[in-house]
Amino acid sequence: MKKLIISLGLLGILFTGTAYAQTETSGRTEYRQTHTKSTELKHTKLKVNFDYAKEQMNGEAWLTASPHFYPSDSLILDAKAMLIHEVALDKNGGKTPLKYAYKDDMLKITLDKTYTRNQEYTVYIKYTARPNEVTEKGSAAITDAKGLYFVNAQGKDADKPTQIWTQGETEASSAWFPTIDKPNQKTTQEIYMTVPDKYVTLSNGLMKSSVKESNGLRTDHWVMDKKHAPYLFFMGVGDYAVVKDKWRNIPVDYYVEKEYEAYAKQIFGNTPEMLEFFSKKLNYDYPWSKYAQITARDYVSGAMENTTAVLHQESAQQKPGDLIDENRWEDVISHELFHHWFGDLVTTES
């Protein structure tokens, strides 16, 4: 995340597991306890579609998990401002209803039995995400915490495109899918996104299929086969041009508003060289399946290192008149890329 203060406290989190943070104003060091892990997330599968009129998202989640160490008969999830419609145990597609309680943005599910640390189970949750009902506030670096954002959803502003984007840091992904919203969790993921066919989508990992639906809709299936923290999950939807690039055999894509399509490689085109530089400097090749960058209107920070799907505020979009002296966004581009080693691959505990 651009705008974060990098301090010895952060290095302590990264390399010693000690969770300290340096406050911006006083210089005081505060202890931030690592979340006690009672459940180990394994895989997160989501199916979502969007209600542009209500600025809400209809979701289905399949969470595969197991007890982290001690036997457990329950699953406790973060789920902010949602409507919970159904909770069930999923066994090979068959659903058995489970008892649950939903209060204060926490979903407490009673499992069908006590599971041991080596026993996996899959819980199914049908829900509605209501980001405009989220009460949590933002910070100096990230000015809002709704998690899921609709831009010009009803198309009333002729000068602004219609977009959807998500922002997970620090613990805002649980505004659009139920999860254990802590950075010491890591899970693989897949997301089925149903959107108007005129829009493109972006998420973590690779798109495995794209299927036309009725009523002018399309469903894209994105799969992330390496584990990462819930705050790094991402969805982007909008009327973008997608400019293709490559580093070695890794796809490198630039998602920009269409008027900037001709300039996308002037803005982002040094990304492959940065990938090569960091891979050699760290003696550890870029470890993910692709590298995409997308711009967003009304973004609540500078940029965000969502794994394989970096989000930049609209200031990244520049034309030749802006670029004639220098690309003022290049330090942000390199900053978010470097997070893919320190942040996404090696992640803070708290």
N, C-alpha and C positions, 0 to 999 in steps of 0.2 A: 504494500500500500504506500503510494507516494504521500509524503507529508509526515510519516512517522519519524520520531526521533530515535536515532540509533545510538545506543549508549552501552556502557559496560554491563548494565543490567540486562540488555537484550542479548549480549554475547554470553552472559551467564546462563540465560534461558537456553540458548542454542547449544552450548557446548558442555555445560555441567549439569543441566537439568534443574538448576536452582531458579525458582521463579521470582525474580525481583524486577521492579520497574522503576525507572527514574522519572519523577514528576517533572513536568515542563517548567513550572514556575519556581518551586522552592528548592529544587535539587535534593529533596528528601527521598530516601530509598524506602519503598513500601514492599512488603511481602505479599505476593499474590499466590495463594495456595493452588497447587495442581488439583484439578478435579478428581475426586476419588472414583476410580473406574470399577463399577460393579458388573457392567455389561460390555461385551466386545462386539461392536458393529462389524459385520462381514460384507454385506452387500446391500445396496439401496437401489430399488427399482421404482421408477415413478412413471405414471401416465397422467398427462396434464392437458387441459385446454383452457381457453381464456374467455372471460365474459368482459368484453370491452365496455359495454354500457355500464356495468356495475363496478368495473375495475377490480374484479375478483378472479380467482383461478380455481377451477374444479380439478381436484387431484385424487389419484389413487396411489398408495404407497405400499410396497412390499419390502419389509425390513427383515433381513436375515441376520441373526445374532446368536450369541451364546453367552453364558455367564463368564465373566473374566477370570475369576478364581473360585470364589465360594459358590456352592449351589444356590440357585435362585428360582423363585416361582413368580417373579414379576418383571415388568419392563417399564421403566420410567423415561418418558420422552419430553423434550421441549417442543411446544407447539403453540405459537403465539397467535392469539386473536382468531382462532379458527372455529369453524363449525365442524363438529365430528359427527359423521353420519353412520359409520359402521366400523366395528373393530372385530377381527376374527383371526383365528389360527388358520394358516393356509398349508395344507398338506397335499402336494401334487395337484393343485388346482381346486381341491375341495375345501370349503370354508366352514369352520366351526366357530360360532359366536363366542367372544370372550367378554368377561365383565371388565368394566373400566370406569374410572372417575376422571373428569376433566375440570380442573379448577386452577386459577391463577397461572395460566399459560403452561401448565404441566399436565401431561396425559399419563395417568398411572394405570397400567394394564395388568390384570391378574391372568397369568398363563394357565394352561390346562393341567400342569403338573410342575413338580420341581425338577429343573434341569441342572446337570453338572457341567463343568467347564468345557467338556469335549462334545457336548450335545448341542447341535444347532436347531433353531426353530425359525419359522417365518411368520411374521405378523402382518396382516393386511389391514389397511386403514383407508376408508373413504372419507374425504374431507373437502371443505371449501376454505381456501386461503383468502383472508380479507385484510390486505396490507394497510388500508386506510383506517382500520380499527386498532392497529398496533399502538400502544401507549409509550413504549420505550423511546428514549430520546437519543440523539446522536452525541458527538463529541467535537472537539476542535478540528480533528483530522477528518472525521467522517460525520457530516453534519446532519445525518438522518439515519434511522435504524428500522425502516419499514421492510427491508429485505427484498421486496418485489415492487417494481415501479412501472406504472403505465404513463407514457408520455403522449399527450394529445390523443387520448384513447378514443374519443368520439369524433375526431377529425375536425373539430370546430375552428382550430387555428390554421389558417391557410398558409402561414409562414413557418409552420413547424411540422416535421414528419411525425407519424404515429410509430411509436417504438415501445417495446417492453424490454427491461433489463433487470438483473438481480444484483444485489450487493450483500455479501455474506459476512465480511469482517465487521465487528468482532464476533458476535453471536446472533446474527440476523437471518441466517438461512432458515432457521426454525419458524420464520414468518411465512415461508412458502412450502415447506415440507416438514413433517414430524421427524425428529432426529435427536440424537444426543449431541447438542450443539456446543461441543468442547473441542479444543485443538489437539487434545491427547487421544482423540478417536480418529481412526482412519478406515475408510471403506471404499470398495469399488462401487461403481454406479452405472446405471443405464437410465435414460430418460426418453420416453415417447412424447413428443411435443406436437399437438394438433393445432394448426394455425391456418389463417387464410392463405390460399395458394400463391397469392401475389407477393408474400413476404418470404424472406430467407430466415433461417435459424442458425444459431451457434450454441454449442454446449461443450463440455469437457470431452476429451477423447475424440473418437472418429465416428462419422455418420455411417451407420451400417445399412440403412435403407431409407427410402423416401417414397411414400405411397399416397397416390391421389385418393381422396375421399369424396363423398357426395357433398353437395351444397358449397362447392368451391373451396373445400378445405384440403389439407395435406398433412400427413403425419410423418415426421422425421424421427428416426431412432438413433440416438447418440449413445455410444458405449465407451466407458472409461474402465480399462482393465487393470489399472494399477491403483492401489489405495491412495487416498488423500483425505485431508480433513474436511469436515462438512462446511466450514466457512469458505472453502474454495470452490464449491459447486457453483455453476453459472448457467443461466439461460439468457439469450439475446434474440429478439425478434424484430424485424423491420424491413423497410424497403432499401436494402443496401446493394451496392456493387461489391462483388467479391473478386479481388485481384490476386492471382495465384503467383506464388514464388516458391523457392525450395532451398533447403540446406542439406547437403548430402542427399539422403533418400527420405528426408523428413519434409512433409508439406508445410509451407509457411504462407499463410493467407492474411490478406488485409481487407477488412470490412469497413467501407466508408460510404457516406451519402453519395449519391450518383454524380453530383456536380464535382466531386473531388476524385472521381475514378481515374482521371488522366494523371493525377498527381500523387496517387497512393504510393508509388514506388519512390518518389522523391521524399515523401514523408517517412515511410517505414522501410525503405529499400536497403538500409544498412543492417537490418536484422540478421540476415544470414551470416554476415561478417562478424557480428556480435556473438552469434551462436558458436562460430568456430573459435573466436578468441576466448570466450569463457570456457569452452570445452577443453581447450589446450591449457589455459592458465590453471584450471582446477585439476587437470589430469583426470577428468571424469566427464565423459560425453553427455550432452543433453539427454536426459533419461526418459522423455515423454514421447508420445506417438505423433504429435503435430505441434505447431506453434501458430496460433491465430491471434489477431488483434482487431478489436472492434471499437468504434466510437459511439458515444451516447449523448443525447441531449439531456440537460438538467441533471447531470451527474452530481452526486453528493460528495465527491472527493476529487483527487487529481487523476489517479489511475489505480487499478487493482489487478493483482497477480493471479487471478483465477487460473487454475492449472490448465494449460494449453489454450486458454481463451481469455486473454487479457482485455480488460475494459479501460478505455481512455475517455476522458471528458472531450467535449467537442472542440476544445482549443487545439487538440492534436491536428485537426484538419486545417491545412494551410495550402495556399496557392502560390504560384511562382513569385508574386510580389512579396509575399511573406518569407519565402525561402531563399531570396536572392543573396542575403548575407549569410545566414546560417539557419539550420533547422532548430528552432528553439525548443522542440519537444524531444530531441534526441537523448538527453540525459534521463528523461522519464522512460523512454523506450528501453534503454539499457538497464535502468533500475528495476523495472518489472520483470524483465528477462532474467536478471540475476537471482530474483526471488525463486525462480524455478529450481534452484539448487538449495538456497537457504531461505526457507519459508514453506515451500511446497514439498520438497523432498525431505529436508531436515526441518522439522516444524517445532515451534514453541510448545512447551507443556501447558502453559496457561496464558 
